[in-house]
């Protein structure tokens, strides 16, 4: 079960700090290796790690802002800070990929020798082992918090596994098998991989910022739970969205005309409280309608047609 509140804040901030520490360590090692080997693939890996460090710092700020409670200016909370942070990370990844690709193409056209492959391979192997430890920790945090910022950060480090493996292969092929241009070719491959990862990572962030509906399975699970309550048999005009780890759902409910306002309020309040226990972190907004009445304002065209 996912945690919310202070426990979620503690876990996400710890994961962000671990990411910052790991990126700092890897940046130092790869800078040394990039200078010593003069490898384009290693330079690409270094650039990716430098952006990982910036992204991890931004992630740390993002999860702290997202954890702030609702205030006068942000009545729905600050959850979208995580989506903004994730989108910023995507921009950094794309910029890094373009820079690496440009340098790799230049190397491929003009050529350049690679030296001291052993050092580059050693550093890359160490980076792979360290990254695996961080990924394992991040996976546990994501499972418990559902943080989109940590998920995007996790994507960076998953790409690092492939990047470091590609650097090892590039150095071996270029230095030991004497295949001219292999290092630069791998650099281009790394750049394309980063661009693809950035495109995929942008999707969920944009969905949150644009208030996209919940995924179909998640929406159907909530509606199936609502079927357990006779009070919700007239449920309609359902709308959902997500902000950070907080889910929001609003809908209208028909109530018998003979019910008093107090009776309807008390009965549906109990239903709402029970649903919130079943779906932690979900805020529910109910609007009561007299039985048979439908507010058409804001409904989709096909929903209006269906109710005629």
C-alpha positions, 0 to 999 in steps of 0.5 A, spaced: 500 500 500 502 506 498 504 511 503 501 518 504 503 524 508 509 525 512 512 518 511 511 519 503 515 526 504 521 522 508 521 517 503 521 521 497 526 526 500 531 520 502 531 517 495 532 524 492 538 525 496 541 518 495 540 520 487 544 527 488 550 523 492 550 517 487 550 523 481 556 527 485 560 520 486 559 518 478 560 525 476 567 525 479 569 518 476 567 519 469 570 526 469 577 523 470 576 517 465 573 522 460 579 526 460 584 520 460 581 516 455 578 522 450 572 517 448 566 520 445 562 515 448 565 516 455 564 524 454 556 522 453 556 518 459 559 524 463 554 529 460 549 524 462 551 524 469 552 531 470 545 532 467 543 527 472 546 531 478 542 537 476 536 533 475 537 530 482 537 537 485 531 539 482 528 533 484 530 534 491 527 541 490 520 538 487 519 533 492 519 538 498 515 543 494 510 537 492 510 535 500 507 542 502 500 543 504 495 546 501 495 554 502 491 560 500 494 560 493 494 553 492 488 550 494 489 543 491 496 543 494 503 543 490 503 536 487 504 538 480 511 541 482 513 533 481 510 533 474 514 540 473 520 537 475 520 531 471 518 535 465 524 540 466 528 533 467 526 531 460 528 538 457 535 537 460 536 530 457 534 532 450 539 537 450 544 533 453 543 528 447 543 533 442 550 535 444 553 528 445 550 527 438 553 533 435 560 531 438 559 524 436 558 526 428 564 530 428 568 525 431 566 520 426 567 525 420 574 527 423 576 521 427 580 521 433 584 516 437 582 513 444 587 512 449 587 508 456 581 504 454 582 500 461 581 506 465 574 507 462 572 500 462 574 500 470 570 506 471 564 504 467 564 497 471 564 501 477 558 506 475 554 500 473 555 496 480 553 503 484 547 505 479 544 498 480 544 499 488 541 506 487 535 503 482 534 498 487 533 503 493 529 507 488 524 502 486 522 500 493 521 508 494 517 508 488 512 502 490 511 505 496 510 513 494 508 513 486 512 519 486 513 521 478 519 525 480 523 519 483 520 515 477 523 520 472 529 520 476 529 512 476 529 512 468 535 517 468 539 511 472 536 506 468 539 509 462 545 509 465 546 502 465 545 502 458 550 508 457 555 505 461 555 498 458 555 501 451 561 505 453 565 499 455 563 495 448 565 502 445 572 502 448 573 494 447 571 495 439 575 501 438 581 500 442 582 492 442 578 490 435 581 496 432 574 498 428 575 505 426 569 510 428 566 505 433 567 510 439 563 515 435 558 511 433 556 508 440 556 516 442 550 517 436 547 511 439 547 513 446 544 520 444 538 517 440 537 512 446 537 519 451 532 522 446 527 516 446 527 516 453 526 523 454 520 522 449 517 517 453 518 520 460 515 527 458 508 523 457 506 522 464 508 529 466 504 532 460 498 528 462 498 531 469 499 538 467 494 537 462 489 534 468 488 528 463 483 522 466 486 517 470 488 510 466 482 506 464 484 500 469 484 505 475 478 509 473 474 502 472 477 500 479 474 506 483 467 505 479 467 498 481 468 500 488 462 505 488 457 499 485 458 497 492 454 503 495 446 503 493 447 511 495 451 511 488 446 508 483 445 515 480 452 516 479 454 520 473 458 526 470 465 522 473 471 526 472 478 525 474 485 527 475 492 526 478 496 532 481 503 528 484 501 523 488 494 526 490 488 523 486 482 527 485 475 525 483 468 528 482 461 526 480 454 528 481 449 523 484 442 522 484 438 522 490 431 521 492 427 528 492 424 526 498 430 526 502 432 532 506 438 535 505 441 533 512 439 526 510 443 526 503 449 529 506 449 524 512 449 518 508 453 520 502 458 523 507 459 516 510 460 513 503 465 518 501 469 517 508 469 509 506 471 510 499 477 514 501 479 509 506 479 504 500 483 509 496 488 513 500 490 519 497 484 520 493 480 526 494 472 526 492 468 531 490 460 530 490 455 534 487 447 532 489 442 532 484 435 531 484 433 524 481 433 524 474 436 531 473 442 532 469 447 538 469 449 539 462 454 544 463 461 541 462 459 534 460 462 531 453 457 531 447 456 524 447 454 524 454 449 529 453 446 525 447 446 518 451 442 522 457 436 524 452 
